[in-house]
Amino acid sequence: MKNTIKVMFLAVALMFTAFTMAQSTVTGTVMDADLNSPLPTASVVEKGTTNGTTSDFDGNFTLKTKSSSGVIEISYVGYGKISMPFNGDTNLGNVSLSSGNSLDEIMIIASVAVDRKTPVAVSTIKAKDIELKLGTQEFPEILKSTPGVYVTKQGGGYGDSRINLRGFNSENVAVMINGVPVNDMENGAVYWSNWAGLGDVTSTMQVQRGLGASKVAVASVGGTINIITKTTDAEEGGSFGTSIANDGYFKYGMTYSTGLSDKGFAATVSASKISGDGYVDGTEFSGYNYFVSLSQQINEAHRLSFTAFGSQQEHGQRFNRSTIAELQDTDSGPQKANRDWGYKNGEVYHQSYNFYHKPQMSINHLWDIDDNSALSTAVYASFGSGGGRRDEGSKIGSDDYRIGTSGLQPIDFDKIVAENQANGVNGSSDIISSSRNSHEWYGLLSTYKTSINDNLTLSGGLDARYYVGSHWYQVDDLLGGQFFLDNETDTFAFGQPLKVGDRYNKDYDGVVNRYGLFAQAEYQVNEELNVFIAGDISNSNYKQREYMNNTIVGSRESDAVNFSGYGIKGGGNYNLDTNNNVFVNVGYFSKAPFLDDVFLDEDGIVPNEGAVNEKVFSAELGYGFRSEKFSANVNVYHTKWLDKSLNGSIGTGENLFFYNLQGIDALHQGVEVDFRYKATDNITLTGMASLGDWQWKSNVSAIIRDQAGDAIDVVEVVADGIKVGDAAQTTFALGLDYKLAQKSNIYVDYNFAGDNYASYDVTNRGSADLPDVWEVPDFGLFDVGLKHGFAIGSFDATLIGKVNNVFNTEYVSDANDIDGTALKAQVYYGAGRTYSVALKVNF
């Protein structure tokens, strides 16, 4: 018996020893082969298992393997996968990943451009840069040092920013999250307040300027902004953080990942709360941001994932612009002054206010058919609900109903309430209402990709979308009165005593069905030359349903209106040697107008017979240089735009009108340069310059509408030769990053904007003798920031502090021209000096 126990003990000891010896520790550092910089969050997996980890901020990783020998697979979105053998404890050293093809589902659908291969001008911003530089800035502002980009906060409310790319606004720039389009289906706009939490969960953001490499059936004009969110992490852990900033800004949140289980399941969740008083007067805000990602590796061939994210927010706005003189003559100063808020019962009350919630969710399926082929399919849905505050009557916003003598003093809502109460049975003369908008959006995006051989890769797929948007005005606050009478005689609400919650003035649905096919062939001629050709066809089907107009007899749904579109693009990249490459791309497409251009009357069902497809021709030539310490790009572009439809606004308050230009032509051309220089191990310099020449090239007529959407005038517009406005045509940036210690660095950025022409008043451009539109004064801004990594017990922590517009420079960021002079121009000032401090702890 004693011998038996000894034998059993020996057997257990041997088994334990064998098990211990079967494990190894593999370490290394993942690097970008072109830039020689670390790649954080790269995936490191022991081949044939679900055992894996990710690289840290500096690209370092440590993986406890399940076997004593085997193969480690290392990958990163937008880069080629690399496999490296290990035997026992192994230090792989620096593992350099080069941009290359990958059959990851995000790569396939999102069409991430590959450096020195995809012939397109591209800039990539990684998570570590977003974390370091975003702070209290709006999410698009992280791109302000990118060539061709001009971004502003507009009125300065939370999430009210806008972005222009090569002179094209967001309506003509495809914005995609994980390859799924988010531009509004009715007008193409992107409302960044709906995506305010993206900075917390973005893994990488890529800007493809020009026609780009996106594989959706409807092309963009200015370019593509592709946002890739974090996926389910292979390693268990998470982080929590908080940040404070000027004007009562406060944010806190947490992210947690379960890690990849032995059964191939992983989950990542993130949530945060944000609030503040707003930099501009009367722009208080609050919001909740959330993100969920679930992934299941079903078997070696199939992976299923679910992603959902959104941002429920509400914020005060500065909607109406003012003259420079009006803004200068205020107690708050031109940067903070706002005419669109006041006090009611001793509390802040807003004339302009936005509230919205637009969750987006998708189910992604990746089928690795074989070593050379994959099918990636995303089924997605979005449900939006909210609106923007408006008012009825003539008192709100009038100088006679303000607290003080200046026209930009807070509104005295209590005075209006008292007068409404005195009206008694006559009802309210002025009320607060809202323009409500809700939508349902469903889509399918499926892409098949196959490598025919080592040289030829084919891809193609389906892009299908269904959307219905509902729009109505709703009474929100009678301001002390008993009811309100709508003064629009052609509505069902006319003459009816309206109470809170009642609809009036407009109530309609816009319905969009869009579907298309796309295909691409990519041929690697040899190690130096790569060429591609791509094409797409699509059909856009529009309807409008009207529920408020009492003059319509019979069906209240319009006939379906169809617009067919198509596009073709091609190009090639030639690597002259290991350092130099050149590329060229050329494309032409015919693009359907937006629904808002097809149905000009919000309360009608008769389509605009003058609506036609927009046509775009674009050509681009680029040069790139890569070395261990220095990299640079030079791009020359020429984009001709025909039959463009353009919407805009002029005036303020009761004299705020909207216009629609039909069939205008434009020419956008320019040169872009950017570089990165690693001067020493601790000092990195970056820079860019964009020189644009953007002009309108035709004379057109414009339909002028009031705030109710009624056409009040048609005017001739002499636009030929006028500079395209609303974005700086000349920009440049310089940046310095200095590494103070292993986990600490400081940076200084300078951004300049010039040749910025105001958008113009179409009612005052009826003569060729008029002066050119007003040119906004040039300006330059400095930003500084500091990051410091340290330990709190066993946890890694990071402290980030930053100051934007260090010297509190006063500058005009947005302007509407009236008569070609600064005197009457309606403007927004950009934000002055702001600061933020953030702490993040990893566990």
C-alpha positions in Angstrom: 0.0 0.0 0.0 2.8 2.3 0.9 4.5 1.6 -2.5 1.3 2.3 -4.3 1.0 5.7 -2.7 4.6 6.5 -3.6 3.9 5.5 -7.2 0.8 7.6 -7.4 2.6 10.6 -5.9 5.4 10.2 -8.4 2.9 10.0 -11.3 1.1 13.2 -10.1 4.5 15.0 -9.8 5.5 13.9 -13.3 2.1 15.1 -14.7 2.5 18.4 -12.9 6.0 18.8 -14.2 4.9 18.0 -17.7 2.0 20.4 -17.5 4.2 23.1 -16.2 6.8 22.5 -18.9 4.1 22.5 -21.6 3.5 26.2 -21.0 5.7 29.0 -22.3 5.8 32.8 -22.1 6.0 34.6 -25.4 6.8 38.3 -25.4 7.4 41.0 -28.1 6.6 44.4 -29.4 4.2 45.0 -32.4 5.4 47.8 -34.7 4.2 49.6 -37.8 6.7 48.6 -40.4 6.3 51.9 -42.4 6.4 54.4 -39.5 8.5 52.3 -37.0 6.0 53.2 -34.3 4.1 51.0 -31.8 0.8 49.4 -32.7 -1.5 49.3 -29.6 -4.4 46.8 -29.3 -2.9 44.5 -31.9 -4.3 41.0 -31.6 -1.9 38.2 -30.4 -3.3 34.7 -30.5 -1.8 31.2 -30.1 -2.7 29.5 -33.4 -5.3 26.7 -33.1 -6.6 28.0 -29.7 -8.7 30.8 -28.3 -5.8 31.8 -26.1 -4.8 35.4 -26.8 -4.0 38.9 -25.7 -3.5 42.4 -27.1 -0.5 44.7 -27.2 -0.4 47.6 -24.8 0.0 51.4 -25.5 3.6 50.9 -26.4 3.0 47.8 -28.6 4.3 45.4 -25.9 2.6 42.0 -25.2 3.1 39.0 -23.0 1.2 35.7 -23.7 1.2 32.6 -21.6 0.8 29.8 -24.1 -1.0 26.5 -23.6 1.8 24.5 -25.4 5.5 24.6 -25.1 5.8 25.2 -28.9 3.7 26.3 -31.7 2.8 29.4 -33.8 1.8 32.9 -32.7 -0.5 34.9 -35.0 -0.3 38.7 -34.8 -2.8 41.0 -36.6 -4.1 44.5 -36.6 -6.9 46.1 -38.6 -5.6 47.4 -41.8 -2.4 45.4 -41.7 -1.4 42.0 -42.9 -1.4 39.1 -40.4 2.0 37.6 -39.5 2.7 34.1 -38.0 5.8 33.4 -35.9 6.9 30.1 -34.4 7.9 29.8 -30.7 9.6 27.0 -28.7 9.7 27.5 -25.0 9.9 30.9 -23.5 10.5 33.2 -26.5 11.1 36.9 -27.0 10.0 37.7 -30.5 11.5 41.2 -30.3 10.1 43.8 -32.6 7.4 42.3 -34.8 6.8 44.7 -37.8 3.4 44.6 -39.5 3.0 46.0 -43.0 -0.2 47.3 -44.4 -1.8 44.5 -46.3 -4.9 42.5 -47.0 -6.8 40.7 -44.3 -10.1 38.8 -44.4 -11.3 40.1 -41.1 -15.0 41.1 -41.4 -14.3 44.7 -40.6 -11.6 44.9 -43.2 -13.9 43.4 -45.8 -16.9 45.6 -45.2 -15.2 48.8 -44.1 -12.7 48.9 -47.0 -9.7 50.1 -44.9 -7.1 51.5 -47.3 -3.7 49.9 -47.4 -0.6 52.1 -47.4 1.7 51.7 -50.5 -1.0 49.6 -52.2 -4.4 51.2 -52.3 -4.2 54.2 -54.7 -5.9 56.8 -52.6 -4.9 59.8 -50.4 -5.5 58.6 -46.8 -4.8 59.6 -43.2 -5.2 57.3 -40.3 -5.8 58.4 -36.7 -5.3 55.7 -34.0 -7.0 55.3 -30.6 -4.0 56.5 -28.7 -4.0 59.8 -30.6 -7.8 60.2 -30.0 -7.4 59.5 -26.3 -4.5 62.0 -26.1 -5.9 64.9 -28.1 -9.7 64.8 -28.0 -10.4 66.2 -24.5 -13.5 68.5 -24.7 -13.3 68.9 -28.4 -16.0 67.6 -30.7 -15.2 64.1 -32.2 -14.6 65.5 -35.8 -12.1 68.0 -34.4 -9.6 65.2 -33.9 -9.2 65.5 -37.7 -8.4 69.2 -37.9 -4.7 68.5 -38.6 -5.6 66.2 -41.5 -5.0 67.5 -45.1 -8.1 68.9 -46.8 -10.2 69.0 -43.6 -11.9 72.1 -42.1 -13.9 71.5 -38.9 -15.7 73.8 -36.6 -18.1 73.7 -33.6 -20.6 75.9 -35.6 -22.8 77.5 -32.9 -20.8 75.7 -30.1 -23.5 73.5 -28.7 -22.6 69.9 -27.6 -22.4 67.8 -30.8 -23.2 70.6 -33.2 -19.9 70.5 -35.0 -19.5 70.1 -38.7 -16.7 68.9 -41.1 -15.7 69.8 -44.6 -13.4 67.6 -46.7 -11.8 69.3 -49.8 -14.5 71.9 -49.6 -17.4 69.4 -49.5 -19.7 69.3 -46.5 -20.8 66.1 -44.7 -23.7 65.6 -47.1 -21.1 64.8 -49.7 -18.7 62.9 -47.5 -19.5 59.3 -46.7 -19.3 58.7 -42.9 -19.2 55.0 -41.9 -18.9 53.2 -38.6 -17.5 49.7 -39.1 -18.4 50.0 -42.8 -22.1 50.9 -42.0 -23.2 54.2 -43.5 -24.6 56.8 -41.1 -25.3 59.8 -43.3 -29.0 60.8 -43.1 -31.0 59.0 -45.8 -33.1 62.1 -46.6 -30.5 64.8 -46.9 -27.1 63.2 -46.4 -26.3 65.2 -43.2 -24.3 63.8 -40.3 -25.4 65.0 -36.8 -22.4 64.4 -34.6 -24.4 64.8 -31.4 -25.9 61.3 -32.2 -22.4 59.8 -32.0 -20.9 61.9 -29.2 -19.5 58.8 -27.4 -17.5 57.5 -30.3 -14.3 58.9 -28.9 -14.5 56.3 -26.1 -14.7 53.3 -28.3 -12.9 54.1 -31.5 -10.0 51.8 -32.4 -8.9 53.7 -35.5 -10.3 56.3 -37.8 -9.3 56.6 -41.5 -10.0 59.5 -43.8 -9.9 58.6 -47.5 -9.9 61.8 -49.5 -11.4 61.9 -52.9 -13.4 59.0 -54.4 -11.8 56.6 -51.9 -11.9 52.8 -51.7 -15.3 52.4 -50.0 -17.4 49.5 -51.2 -20.9 50.9 -50.9 -23.2 51.3 -53.9 -23.5 55.0 -53.6 -20.2 56.9 -53.9 -19.2 60.1 -52.1 -17.7 63.3 -53.6 -15.3 64.7 -51.0 -14.2 61.5 -49.4 -14.9 58.8 -46.8 -14.5 58.9 -43.0 -14.3 55.3 -41.8 -14.6 54.9 -38.1 -13.6 51.4 -36.7 -14.8 50.8 -33.2 -13.1 48.5 -30.7 -14.0 44.9 -30.9 -14.2 42.3 -28.2 -10.8 42.1 -26.6 -9.1 38.8 -26.3 -7.8 39.5 -22.8 -10.0 40.1 -19.8 -9.8 43.5 -18.2 -11.0 47.0 -18.5 -10.7 50.6 -17.4 -12.5 53.3 -15.7 -11.9 57.0 -16.0 -13.1 60.5 -15.3 -12.4 64.0 -16.7 -13.2 67.5 -15.8 -12.9 70.7 -17.9 -13.9 74.3 -18.2 -17.5 75.5 -17.7 -18.7 72.6 -15.5 -17.7 69.8 -17.9 -17.7 66.5 -16.1 -17.5 62.9 -17.5 -17.0 59.5 -16.0 -17.3 56.0 -17.5 -16.1 52.5 -17.6 -15.1 49.8 -20.1 -14.9 46.0 -19.4 -14.0 43.0 -21.5 -14.6 39.4 -20.5 -11.7 38.1 -22.6 -12.0 35.3 -25.0 -13.3 32.1 -23.4 -12.3 28.6 -24.2 -15.6 28.3 -26.1 -14.8 31.3 -28.3 -17.1 33.8 -26.7 -16.1 37.4 -25.8 -17.9 40.5 -24.7 -17.0 44.1 -24.3 -19.2 46.8 -22.7 -18.6 50.5 -22.3 -20.7 53.3 -20.7 -20.2 56.9 -19.7 -22.1 59.9 -18.5 -21.3 63.5 -19.6 -22.7 66.9 -18.5 -21.7 70.5 -18.4 -22.7 74.2 -18.7 -21.3 74.6 -22.2 -18.7 77.1 -23.3 -21.2 79.3 -25.0 -23.9 80.9 -22.9 -27.1 78.9 -22.7 -25.6 75.6 -24.1 -26.0 73.3 -21.1 -25.8 69.7 -22.0 -26.0 66.1 -20.7 -25.7 62.7 -22.3 -25.3 59.0 -21.8 -23.0 57.0 -24.1 -23.0 53.2 -24.4 -21.3 50.5 -26.4 -21.8 46.7 -26.4 -19.9 44.1 -28.5 -20.5 40.4 -28.3 -18.6 37.8 -30.4 -18.8 34.1 -30.8 -16.4 31.9 -32.8 -18.8 29.2 -33.9 -16.1 27.1 -35.5 -13.0 27.7 -37.6 -15.1 28.9 -40.5 -17.8 31.0 -38.9 -17.8 33.9 -36.5 -20.8 35.9 -35.3 -20.7 39.2 -33.6 -23.3 41.8 -32.3 -22.5 45.5 -31.8 -24.8 48.2 -30.4 -23.9 51.7 -29.5 -25.5 55.1 -29.1 -25.6 58.5 -27.3 -28.8 59.8 -25.7 -28.2 63.6 -25.3 -29.9 66.9 -24.9 -28.2 70.3 -25.2 -28.9 74.0 -25.6 -27.8 75.6 -28.8 -26.6 78.8 -30.4 -28.6 78.6 -33.6 -28.9 82.2 -34.8 -25.8 84.0 -36.0 -25.1 87.6 -35.3 -23.0 90.4 -36.8 -19.5 91.0 -35.5 -20.5 94.3 -33.9 -23.4 92.7 -32.1 -21.2 90.0 -30.6 -18.4 92.4 -29.7 -20.9 94.6 -27.8 -21.8 92.0 -25.1 -20.8 91.4 -21.6 -20.0 87.7 -22.4 -17.7 88.6 -25.3 -18.0 87.4 -28.9 -16.9 83.9 -28.3 -19.6 83.1 -25.7 -22.5 85.4 -26.5 -25.8 83.8 -27.5 -29.1 85.3 -28.4 -31.1 82.0 -28.1 -31.7 81.5 -24.4 -33.1 83.2 -21.4 -34.8 82.7 -18.0 -38.2 81.4 -17.0 -39.2 81.1 -13.3 -35.6 81.9 -12.3 -34.1 79.0 -14.3 -32.3 78.8 -17.6 -34.7 78.2 -20.5 -33.8 77.7 -24.1 -35.2 79.1 -27.4 -32.9 76.7 -29.3 -32.5 73.2 -27.9 -31.8 69.8 -29.3 -32.6 66.3 -27.9 -32.1 63.0 -29.7 -31.3 59.4 -29.3 -30.2 57.3 -32.3 -29.0 53.8 -31.3 -27.4 51.7 -34.0 -27.0 47.9 -33.8 -25.7 45.4 -36.2 -25.2 41.6 -36.5 -22.0 40.6 -38.4 -21.3 37.2 -39.8 -17.9 36.2 -41.1 -17.6 33.0 -43.1 -14.1 32.0 -43.9 -15.0 29.8 -46.9 -11.4 28.7 -47.4 -7.9 30.1 -47.2 -8.6 32.4 -50.1 -12.2 33.4 -49.8 -14.5 35.0 -47.2 -18.1 36.3 -47.1 -18.8 39.1 -44.6 -22.4 40.2 -44.0 -23.8 42.9 -41.8 -27.5 43.3 -41.0 -28.0 46.6 -39.2 -30.8 48.8 -37.8 -31.1 52.3 -36.4 -34.1 53.9 -34.6 -33.9 57.6 -34.0 -36.2 59.8 -31.9 -36.0 63.4 -30.8 -36.1 66.9 -32.2 -35.0 70.5 -32.0 -36.8 73.3 -30.2 -38.4 76.2 -32.2 -40.9 78.9 -31.3 -44.0 80.5 -32.7 -44.9 84.2 -32.5 -42.9 87.5 -32.7 -41.9 88.2 -29.1 -39.3 85.4 -28.5 -36.0 86.8 -29.7 -37.2 90.4 -30.0 -35.2 93.1 -28.3 -38.3 94.2 -26.4 -38.4 90.9 -24.5 -34.9 90.7 -23.1 -33.4 91.2 -19.7 -31.4 94.3 -20.3 -30.9 96.8 -23.2 -28.7 94.8 -25.6 -30.2 92.6 -28.2 -28.1 89.7 -27.1 -29.1 89.7 -23.5 -31.1 86.7 -22.1 -34.7 86.4 -23.2 -37.3 87.4 -20.6 -39.7 84.4 -20.9 -41.5 85.5 -17.7 -42.7 88.7 -19.4 -44.1 86.6 -22.3 -45.8 84.2 -19.9 -47.5 87.1 -18.1 -48.8 88.5 -21.4 -50.1 85.1 -22.5 -51.9 84.7 -19.2 -53.5 88.1 -19.6 -54.7 87.0 -23.1 -57.1 84.6 -21.4 -59.6 83.2 -23.9 -57.5 84.6 -26.8 -54.8 82.0 -26.2 -51.1 82.3 -26.4 -49.5 84.7 -28.9 -46.1 83.0 -28.5 -45.3 79.4 -27.6 -42.4 77.0 -27.5 -42.7 74.0 -29.9 -40.4 71.5 -31.4 -39.6 70.1 -34.8 -39.8 66.4 -34.1 -38.0 63.7 -36.1 -38.0 60.0 -35.8 -36.9 57.3 -38.1 -36.5 53.6 -38.7 -33.6 52.4 -40.8 -32.8 48.9 -41.8 -29.8 47.8 -44.0 -27.9 44.8 -45.4 -24.3 45.1 -46.5 -22.7 41.9 -47.8 -19.3 41.5 -49.3 -17.6 38.5 -50.9 -13.9 38.5 -51.3 -11.7 35.9 -53.0 -8.1 35.6 -54.0 -8.1 33.9 -57.4 -4.3 33.5 -57.2 -1.4 35.3 -55.7 -2.0 38.2 -58.1 -5.7 38.6 -58.6 -8.3 39.5 -55.9 -12.0 39.9 -56.6 -14.7 41.3 -54.4 -18.3 42.3 -54.8 -21.5 42.6 -52.9 -24.9 44.0 -52.1 -25.8 47.3 -50.4 -29.5 47.5 -49.5 -31.3 50.1 -47.3 -34.8 50.9 -46.2 -35.6 54.1 -44.4 -38.7 55.9 -43.2 -38.4 59.3 -41.5 -41.3 61.0 -39.7 -41.4 64.8 -39.3 -43.9 67.0 -37.5 -44.2 70.1 -35.4 -45.5 69.7 -31.8 -46.6 72.1 -29.1 -44.3 71.8 -26.1 -45.0 74.8 -23.9 -47.9 77.3 -24.1 -45.9 79.7 -21.9 -48.8 80.5 -19.6 -51.6 80.5 -22.2 -54.6 78.2 -22.4 -54.1 77.2 -26.1 -52.5 78.2 -29.4 -54.0 78.8 -32.8 -52.0 77.7 -35.9 -52.0 80.5 -38.5 -51.4 78.2 -41.5 -54.7 77.9 -43.3 -53.8 74.8 -45.4 -53.4 72.6 -42.3 -55.8 70.4 -40.4 -54.7 72.2 -37.2 -55.9 75.7 -38.5 -58.5 77.2 -36.3 -58.2 74.4 -33.7 -57.2 75.3 -30.1 -53.9 73.4 -29.7 -52.7 72.1 -26.4 -49.3 70.6 -25.4 -48.5 67.5 -27.4 -50.7 68.5 -30.4 -49.2 68.4 -33.9 -49.5 71.3 -36.2 -48.1 73.0 -39.4 -46.4 69.9 -40.8 -46.7 66.2 -40.4 -45.2 63.9 -43.1 -43.0 60.8 -43.8 -40.1 60.5 -46.1 -39.5 57.0 -47.4 -36.3 55.9 -49.1 -35.5 52.5 -50.6 -32.0 52.2 -51.9 -30.3 49.2 -53.2 -27.2 48.5 -55.3 -24.4 46.2 -56.4 -20.7 46.9 -56.4 -17.7 45.0 -57.7 -13.9 45.4 -57.6 -10.9 43.6 -59.2 -7.5 44.1 -57.7 -4.4 42.8 -59.6 -0.9 42.6 -58.1 1.1 42.8 -61.3 4.4 42.3 -59.5 5.9 43.4 -56.2 6.0 47.0 -57.4 2.7 47.5 -59.2 -0.9 47.1 -57.9 -3.9 48.1 -60.0 -7.7 48.0 -59.4 -10.9 48.8 -61.1 -14.3 49.1 -59.4 -17.9 49.8 -60.4 -21.3 50.1 -58.9 -24.9 50.5 -59.9 -27.8 51.6 -57.7 -31.4 52.6 -57.6 -32.9 55.2 -55.2 -36.7 55.0 -54.7 -38.4 58.0 -53.0 -41.9 58.5 -51.6 -43.5 61.2 -49.4 -46.6 60.7 -47.3 -48.5 63.8 -46.1 -50.8 63.9 -43.0 -51.4 67.6 -42.3 -52.1 69.4 -45.6 -55.9 69.8 -45.9 -55.8 70.8 -49.6 -54.8 67.3 -50.8 -57.6 65.2 -52.2 -57.4 61.4 -52.5 -54.3 59.5 -51.7 -51.9 61.2 -49.3 -48.9 59.2 -50.6 -46.9 60.3 -53.6 -46.0 58.2 -56.5 -42.7 56.5 -56.2 -39.8 58.4 -57.9 -36.8 56.4 -59.0 -33.3 57.6 -59.8 -30.7 55.2 -61.1 -27.0 55.8 -60.4 -23.7 54.3 -61.3 -20.0 54.8 -60.8 -16.7 53.6 -62.1 -13.3 54.2 -60.7 -9.8 52.8 -61.2 -6.2 53.4 -60.5 -2.9 51.9 -59.5 0.0 52.2 -57.1 3.6 51.7 -58.2 6.3 51.2 -55.6 9.4 52.7 -57.2 11.6 51.2 -54.5 11.4 50.5 -50.8 11.1 54.2 -50.0 9.1 55.8 -52.9 5.7 55.1 -54.4 3.4 56.9 -56.8 -0.4 56.4 -57.4 -3.1 57.6 -59.6 -6.9 57.2 -59.5 -9.7 58.4 -61.8 -13.4 58.1 -61.4 -16.8 59.2 -62.7 -20.2 58.6 -61.1 -23.8 59.7 -61.5 -25.5 60.1 -58.1 -29.2 60.3 -57.3 -30.3 63.6 -55.6 -31.4 63.4 -52.0 -35.1 63.1 -51.1 -35.1 66.7 -49.8 -34.2 67.8 -53.4 -36.9 65.6 -54.9 -39.8 66.8 -52.7 -39.1 70.5 -52.1 -42.5 71.0 -50.4 -42.6 69.4 -46.9 -46.4 69.5 -47.0 -46.7 68.2 -50.6 -46.7 64.9 -52.5 -45.8 66.3 -56.0 -42.1 65.6 -56.8 -39.7 68.2 -58.2 -39.5 67.6 -62.0 -36.3 69.5 -62.1 -34.4 67.1 -59.9 -31.6 65.3 -61.7 -28.6 63.2 -60.9 -25.4 64.9 -59.8 -22.4 64.0 -61.9 -18.8 63.9 -60.6 -15.5 63.5 -62.4 -12.4 63.2 -60.2 -8.7 62.5 -60.9 -5.9 62.4 -58.5 -2.1 61.9 -58.5 -0.1 61.1 -55.4 3.5 60.5 -54.3 4.7 58.9 -51.1 8.0 58.5 -49.3 8.7 56.1 -46.4 11.9 55.6 -44.4 12.7 54.7 -40.9 12.7 58.2 -39.6 10.8 60.2 -42.3 7.6 59.7 -44.2 5.7 62.1 -46.5 2.8 62.3 -49.0 2.0 64.7 -51.8 -1.4 64.6 -53.5 -2.8 66.7 -56.4 -6.6 66.4 -57.1 -9.1 67.7 -59.6 -12.8 67.2 -59.0 -15.5 68.5 -61.3 -19.1 68.6 -60.0 -22.1 69.0 -62.3 -25.8 69.5 -61.5 -25.2 69.9 -57.8 -28.2 70.6 -55.5 -27.3 72.8 -52.5 -29.4 73.8 -49.5 -28.6 76.5 -47.0 -30.0 79.3 -44.8 -29.8 83.1 -44.6 -30.9 85.6 -42.1 -31.8 85.2 -38.4 -34.9 85.1 -36.2 -38.2 85.8 -38.0 -36.1 86.7 -41.1 -34.5 83.3 -41.3 -35.1 81.8 -44.7 -33.9 78.6 -46.5 -32.8 78.2 -50.1 -32.5 75.4 -52.6 -30.1 75.7 -55.5 -30.7 73.4 -58.4 -28.2 72.4 -61.1 -25.1 74.3 -60.0 -21.6 73.3 -61.2 -18.4 73.5 -59.2 -14.7 72.8 -59.6 -12.6 71.7 -56.6 -8.8 71.3 -57.2 -5.8 71.6 -55.0 -2.5 70.2 -53.6 -2.0 68.4 -50.2 1.2 67.6 -48.4 1.8 65.9 -45.1 4.8 64.5 -43.3 6.1 62.7 -40.2 9.7 63.0 -39.0 11.1 61.0 -36.0 14.0 63.4 -35.3 15.2 61.4 -32.3 14.0 58.5 -30.2 12.1 61.1 -28.1 11.1 63.8 -30.6 8.5 63.4 -33.4 7.5 66.2 -35.8 4.4 66.2 -37.9 2.9 68.6 -40.4 0.6 69.2 -43.3 -0.4 71.8 -45.8 -3.5 72.0 -48.1 -3.8 74.6 -50.9 -7.3 74.6 -52.5 -8.9 76.4 -55.4 -12.7 75.8 -55.2 -15.1 77.8 -57.4 -18.7 77.7 -58.5 -18.9 77.4 -62.3 -22.5 78.3 -63.3 -25.4 80.7 -62.8 -28.6 79.2 -61.4 -32.0 80.0 -59.9 -32.8 79.5 -56.2 -36.1 78.8 -54.4 -36.5 80.7 -51.2 -38.6 79.2 -48.4 -39.7 80.5 -45.0 -39.5 78.5 -41.7 -42.8 76.8 -42.5 -41.3 75.4 -45.7 -43.5 77.5 -48.0 -41.9 78.9 -51.2 -41.9 82.7 -51.0 -39.6 83.6 -53.9 -37.5 82.4 -56.8 -34.4 84.5 -57.5 -31.6 84.3 -60.1 -28.1 83.7 -58.7 -25.0 84.8 -60.5 -22.5 82.3 -59.1 -20.0 81.7 -61.9 -16.5 82.4 -60.6 -17.5 82.9 -57.0 -15.4 81.1 -54.4 -17.0 78.1 -52.8 -17.5 79.1 -49.2 -18.0 77.6 -45.7 -14.5 76.1 -45.5 -10.9 77.3 -45.4 -9.2 76.7 -48.8 -5.8 77.0 -47.3 -4.8 75.1 -44.1 -1.5 74.0 -42.6 -0.5 72.4 -39.3 2.7 71.7 -37.4 3.0 69.3 -34.4 5.8 68.4 -32.0 5.6 65.4 -29.7 8.3 65.0 -27.1 8.7 61.8 -25.1 9.5 62.8 -21.5 9.8 59.2 -20.2 8.8 55.7 -21.0 5.1 56.4 -20.5 5.0 60.2 -20.6 5.0 62.8 -23.4 4.1 66.3 -24.2 2.8 67.7 -27.5 2.3 71.1 -29.1 0.1 71.6 -32.2 -0.5 74.6 -34.4 -3.3 74.8 -36.9 -3.8 77.6 -39.4 -6.9 78.4 -41.6 -7.0 80.9 -44.4 -8.8 81.7 -47.7 -12.1 81.0 -45.9 -15.0 82.5 -47.8 -18.4 83.0 -46.3 -21.4 81.1 -47.6 -23.5 83.7 -49.5 -27.0 85.2 -49.5 -28.6 83.9 -52.6 -31.2 86.7 -52.6 -28.4 89.2 -53.1 -26.4 87.6 -55.9 -28.5 88.7 -58.9 -25.8 90.7 -60.6 -22.3 90.0 -62.0 -21.2 93.4 -60.8 -21.5 92.5 -57.1 -18.3 92.0 -55.1 -17.0 88.5 -54.2 -18.3 87.1 -51.0 -16.7 88.2 -47.8 -13.4 86.5 -46.9 -13.2 85.5 -43.2 -9.9 86.7 -41.6 -7.1 84.1 -41.3 -6.4 82.6 -37.9 -4.0 80.2 -36.2 -4.5 78.3 -33.0 -2.1 76.5 -30.6 -3.0 73.4 -28.5 -0.8 71.8 -25.9 -1.1 68.6 -23.9 0.7 66.3 -21.5 0.3 62.6 -20.8 1.8 60.8 -17.9 1.6 57.1 -17.2 2.1 55.8 -13.6 1.1 53.0 -11.3 -1.6 53.0 -8.6 -0.8 49.9 -6.6 -1.0 47.1 -9.2 -3.0 49.1 -11.7 -1.7 51.1 -14.6 -3.0 54.7 -14.8 -2.8 57.5 -17.2 -3.2 61.2 -16.5 -3.8 63.6 -19.5 -4.1 67.3 -19.4 -4.6 69.6 -22.4 -5.3 73.2 -23.3 -6.9 74.2 -26.6 -6.5 77.7 -28.1 -3.7 78.4 -25.6 -3.6 82.1 -26.4 -7.4 82.6 -26.4 -7.3 83.8 -30.0 -10.6 85.5 -31.1 -11.6 84.3 -34.6 -14.6 83.8 -36.8 -15.1 80.2 -37.7 -18.3 80.3 -39.7 -20.0 83.1 -41.7 -22.9 83.9 -44.0 -22.2 86.7 -46.4 -24.8 89.5 -46.9 -23.1 92.2 -49.1 -19.5 91.2 -49.4 -18.4 93.1 -46.3 -17.6 92.3 -42.6 -20.2 94.9 -41.5 -23.3 92.8 -42.2 -21.9 89.3 -42.3 -23.7 86.9 -39.9 -21.0 84.9 -38.0 -20.2 82.4 -35.3 -17.0 82.9 -33.3 -14.9 79.8 -32.5 -14.2 78.8 -28.9 -11.6 80.6 -26.8 -9.2 78.9 -24.4 -10.5 75.6 -23.0 -8.9 73.0 -20.8 -9.4 69.4 -19.7 -7.9 66.9 -17.3 -8.6 63.2 -17.5 -7.6 60.2 -15.4 -7.8 56.6 -16.7 -7.1 53.5 -14.7 -6.7 50.1 -16.3 -7.5 46.9 -14.5 
